[in-house]
Amino acid sequence: MEQKNVPLNNVADFIAGHLLKPYYICSVNYEQSPIMDKNVISEEQKKFARYSKAMGHPTRMFILELLSKQSCCYSGDLTEVLPIAKSTLSQHLRELKDAGLIQGEIESPKIKYCLNQKNWNEAKTLMKNMFDI
């Protein structure tokens, strides 16, 4: 990058004109913005963020789609379908379960997983309401 020689009396003008140009991401009046309120994030937004985090991986989306098309699935069956290690599959299932999107029932020696219909419906409703879908 070429350097410009700027006379000292114009340094402030140069900085103000070239280096400190305002960049606008969106037009928000921060004095009236709810961001200034400490309780701006609703419980619904927190719940939806948790569900979204759990859905934030393609493998987890595959598992959710599979479970939405059948009543339930055994973890051993998933290892035959997905080309991932059992430990990795367990981590994905745990993330979905911790978020409340699926539920597991131990039927020794396997674990049967199903969608948690109540929470799944809540996640869909939150998305519809939040984004006016």
C-alpha positions as a Markdown table, in Angstrom:
| # | Residue | x | y | z |
|---|---|---|---|---|
| 1 | Met | 0.0 | 0.0 | 0.0 |
| 2 | Glu | 1.3 | 3.4 | -1.0 |
| 3 | Gln | 2.0 | 5.8 | 1.9 |
| 4 | Lys | 0.8 | 9.4 | 1.6 |
| 5 | Asn | 2.7 | 12.3 | 3.1 |
| 6 | Val | 0.1 | 14.3 | 5.0 |
| 7 | Pro | 1.0 | 17.8 | 6.3 |
| 8 | Leu | 0.8 | 17.9 | 10.2 |
| 9 | Asn | -2.0 | 20.5 | 10.2 |
| 10 | Asn | -4.2 | 18.2 | 8.2 |
| 11 | Val | -3.6 | 14.9 | 10.1 |
| 12 | Ala | -6.9 | 15.3 | 12.0 |
| 13 | Asp | -8.8 | 15.9 | 8.8 |
| 14 | Phe | -7.0 | 13.0 | 7.1 |
| 15 | Ile | -7.9 | 10.6 | 10.0 |
| 16 | Ala | -11.4 | 11.9 | 10.3 |
| 17 | Gly | -11.9 | 11.6 | 6.5 |
| 18 | His | -10.2 | 8.3 | 5.8 |
| 19 | Leu | -9.7 | 6.2 | 8.9 |
| 20 | Leu | -12.7 | 6.9 | 11.0 |
| 21 | Lys | -15.4 | 6.7 | 8.4 |
| 22 | Pro | -18.6 | 5.4 | 10.0 |
| 23 | Tyr | -19.8 | 2.1 | 8.9 |
| 24 | Tyr | -23.4 | 1.2 | 9.4 |
| 25 | Ile | -24.5 | -2.3 | 9.8 |
| 26 | Cys | -28.2 | -1.5 | 10.4 |
| 27 | Ser | -30.1 | 1.6 | 11.3 |
| 28 | Val | -30.8 | 1.3 | 15.0 |
| 29 | Asn | -31.4 | 4.3 | 17.3 |
| 30 | Tyr | -29.4 | 3.1 | 20.3 |
| 31 | Glu | -31.1 | 5.5 | 22.6 |
| 32 | Gln | -34.4 | 3.7 | 22.0 |
| 33 | Ser | -32.9 | 0.3 | 21.4 |
| 34 | Pro | -34.0 | -2.6 | 23.6 |
| 35 | Ile | -30.3 | -3.6 | 23.7 |
| 36 | Met | -29.8 | -1.0 | 26.4 |
| 37 | Asp | -32.3 | -2.9 | 28.6 |
| 38 | Lys | -30.5 | -5.7 | 30.6 |
| 39 | Asn | -33.5 | -8.0 | 30.3 |
| 40 | Val | -33.8 | -7.8 | 26.5 |
| 41 | Ile | -33.3 | -11.5 | 25.8 |
| 42 | Ser | -36.5 | -13.4 | 26.4 |
| 43 | Glu | -36.9 | -16.9 | 27.8 |
| 44 | Glu | -38.3 | -18.0 | 24.4 |
| 45 | Gln | -35.1 | -16.7 | 22.7 |
| 46 | Lys | -33.0 | -18.6 | 25.1 |
| 47 | Lys | -34.9 | -21.8 | 24.6 |
| 48 | Phe | -34.8 | -21.4 | 20.8 |
| 49 | Ala | -31.0 | -20.7 | 20.9 |
| 50 | Arg | -30.5 | -23.9 | 22.9 |
| 51 | Tyr | -32.6 | -25.9 | 20.3 |
| 52 | Ser | -30.7 | -24.2 | 17.5 |
| 53 | Lys | -27.3 | -25.0 | 18.9 |
| 54 | Ala | -28.3 | -28.7 | 19.2 |
| 55 | Met | -29.5 | -28.6 | 15.5 |
| 56 | Gly | -26.3 | -26.9 | 14.4 |
| 57 | His | -24.5 | -29.9 | 13.0 |
| 58 | Pro | -25.5 | -31.9 | 9.9 |
| 59 | Thr | -25.2 | -35.3 | 11.7 |
| 60 | Arg | -27.7 | -34.1 | 14.3 |
| 61 | Met | -30.0 | -32.9 | 11.6 |
| 62 | Phe | -29.8 | -36.3 | 9.9 |
| 63 | Ile | -30.7 | -38.0 | 13.2 |
| 64 | Leu | -33.6 | -35.6 | 13.8 |
| 65 | Glu | -34.9 | -36.1 | 10.3 |
| 66 | Leu | -34.6 | -39.9 | 10.6 |
| 67 | Leu | -36.5 | -39.9 | 13.9 |
| 68 | Ser | -39.2 | -37.6 | 12.5 |
| 69 | Lys | -39.9 | -40.3 | 9.9 |
| 70 | Gln | -40.2 | -43.2 | 12.3 |
| 71 | Ser | -41.4 | -43.7 | 15.8 |
| 72 | Cys | -38.0 | -44.4 | 17.2 |
| 73 | Cys | -34.5 | -45.8 | 16.5 |
| 74 | Tyr | -31.9 | -47.8 | 18.4 |
| 75 | Ser | -28.4 | -46.4 | 18.8 |
| 76 | Gly | -26.9 | -49.5 | 17.3 |
| 77 | Asp | -29.0 | -49.0 | 14.1 |
| 78 | Leu | -27.6 | -45.5 | 13.8 |
| 79 | Thr | -24.0 | -46.7 | 13.9 |
| 80 | Glu | -24.8 | -48.9 | 10.8 |
| 81 | Val | -26.2 | -45.9 | 8.9 |
| 82 | Leu | -23.8 | -43.1 | 9.9 |
| 83 | Pro | -20.2 | -43.4 | 8.9 |
| 84 | Ile | -18.9 | -42.1 | 12.3 |
| 85 | Ala | -17.4 | -43.6 | 15.4 |
| 86 | Lys | -19.7 | -44.8 | 18.1 |
| 87 | Ser | -18.2 | -42.3 | 20.5 |
| 88 | Thr | -18.9 | -39.4 | 18.1 |
| 89 | Leu | -22.5 | -40.7 | 17.6 |
| 90 | Ser | -22.9 | -40.8 | 21.4 |
| 91 | Gln | -21.8 | -37.2 | 21.7 |
| 92 | His | -24.3 | -36.1 | 19.0 |
| 93 | Leu | -27.1 | -38.0 | 20.7 |
| 94 | Arg | -26.2 | -36.5 | 24.1 |
| 95 | Glu | -26.3 | -33.0 | 22.7 |
| 96 | Leu | -29.7 | -33.6 | 21.2 |
| 97 | Lys | -30.9 | -35.2 | 24.4 |
| 98 | Asp | -29.5 | -32.4 | 26.6 |
| 99 | Ala | -31.3 | -29.9 | 24.5 |
| 100 | Gly | -34.5 | -31.9 | 25.0 |
| 101 | Leu | -35.1 | -32.6 | 21.3 |
| 102 | Ile | -34.9 | -36.3 | 21.7 |
| 103 | Gln | -35.4 | -38.8 | 24.6 |
| 104 | Gly | -33.7 | -42.1 | 25.2 |
| 105 | Glu | -35.0 | -45.2 | 26.9 |
| 106 | Ile | -32.6 | -47.9 | 27.9 |
| 107 | Glu | -33.6 | -51.4 | 26.6 |
| 108 | Ser | -30.6 | -53.3 | 27.6 |
| 109 | Pro | -28.2 | -53.7 | 25.8 |
| 110 | Lys | -29.4 | -50.9 | 23.5 |
| 111 | Ile | -30.8 | -47.4 | 23.9 |
| 112 | Lys | -34.0 | -46.5 | 22.0 |
| 113 | Tyr | -34.2 | -42.9 | 20.9 |
| 114 | Cys | -37.3 | -41.0 | 19.9 |
| 115 | Leu | -38.2 | -37.4 | 19.2 |
| 116 | Asn | -39.4 | -35.5 | 22.3 |
| 117 | Gln | -42.6 | -34.4 | 20.6 |
| 118 | Lys | -43.4 | -31.8 | 23.2 |
| 119 | Asn | -40.1 | -30.0 | 22.9 |
| 120 | Trp | -39.9 | -30.5 | 19.1 |
| 121 | Asn | -43.3 | -28.9 | 18.7 |
| 122 | Glu | -42.2 | -26.0 | 21.0 |
| 123 | Ala | -39.0 | -25.5 | 18.9 |
| 124 | Lys | -41.2 | -25.3 | 15.7 |
| 125 | Thr | -43.6 | -22.9 | 17.3 |
| 126 | Leu | -40.8 | -20.7 | 18.6 |
| 127 | Met | -39.3 | -20.5 | 15.1 |
| 128 | Lys | -42.6 | -19.7 | 13.5 |
| 129 | Asn | -43.4 | -17.0 | 16.1 |
| 130 | Met | -39.9 | -15.5 | 16.1 |
| 131 | Phe | -39.5 | -15.2 | 12.3 |
| 132 | Asp | -43.2 | -14.7 | 11.4 |
| 133 | Ile | -43.1 | -17.9 | 9.3 |
